[in-house]
Amino acid sequence: MSTRRVFLKCLGGLGACLLPWTGWPDIFASSLQPTQASLKDLRSKPSTINSNQETVNSFQNRTAMDDILVLTQPALEGRRAGTLGEEKTANYLVNQLRGLNLEPLGDSIENQQRNYSHAFTIYPVVEEFVNGRLTFRQGNSNSLRTPSANIIGGLMGINSNESVILSAHYDHLGIFAGNLYPGANDNASGVGCILDVMRRLIRKGLKPKLNVVLAFWSAEEMGFVGSFSFVQNPTIPLGGIKAVFNVDSVGNGPLGEFALWANSNNYAVQAIQTAVAKNKASAVLTPNRGFNSDQVYFNLAHVPAVTLMARNWLDKNHTPEDISSFVEPQKIALASDILYETVNKLAF
């Protein structure tokens, strides 16, 4: 999670500058060859997915912990936005969306076809430590910007004009001073959690009333640049978004203790708190105290949005100790239960 309040304000004025970057076609599954066998095994062409039920089931039956183990492996180099590690991660996510037969909801390409990637660019950043946590601050704004992309797909509903978004940022801090920052809790846990929810919804075998959209934001650690770019240049109508449920660092701390970030007690907050109570957990709307996550620009655009996190999310956050064994599978499963209950009630 980004801590740079000043950086956030600076980025608020960049909307017209965050232009789509056409150098990242759709891209990752066809153009990038992962370097590690475990990633290579996950690659699959759409035709194979559509024709082989066993392969479809293999995607539907993966777990959040499967995702976390992939996203935290050294081959992904800490998933820093604008790096090869980010591209490899995006490749994995595109494969998961294809494997679940989700509709591409990214940028339009030739013949008005859509892909899964929503492109933008990022300014250079400078690393610094704040209270023992590695963070980024904005670097030289006159330097060449770097391509990055959100990854977006959806389970389309009967009413295709209205959507519920499940989102999580997939980037992290990368490698700094020889240390790998795996980002298991922040935010491989959120990525795995929302993929788990979508898999469960698909296994229902029912068409939803509303679109259920999976959005994986990048460059959150650089000031929520990916989600900001989406709000400035949305690939689905903002006016049709009923709620955004963002998930960030949900895998640690006491089992039933969560917290919420939002600018008010909005519709999304109320919906998720109903599900929290049903699952006998707690999730208090909490002051952000200078921190924030990807719900922020949706709130500013008057879209009901909320971030769900573990109440103890700061523990080992932005350190090399945020490894896969740090996250608690039961905590992630409970977060998945809460989000599943929320989205199932709103969209089905």
Order of alpha helices (4+ residues) and beta strands (2+ residues): alpha-alpha-alpha-alpha-alpha-alpha-alpha-beta-beta-beta-beta-beta-beta-beta-beta-alpha-beta-alpha-beta-beta-alpha-beta-alpha-beta-alpha
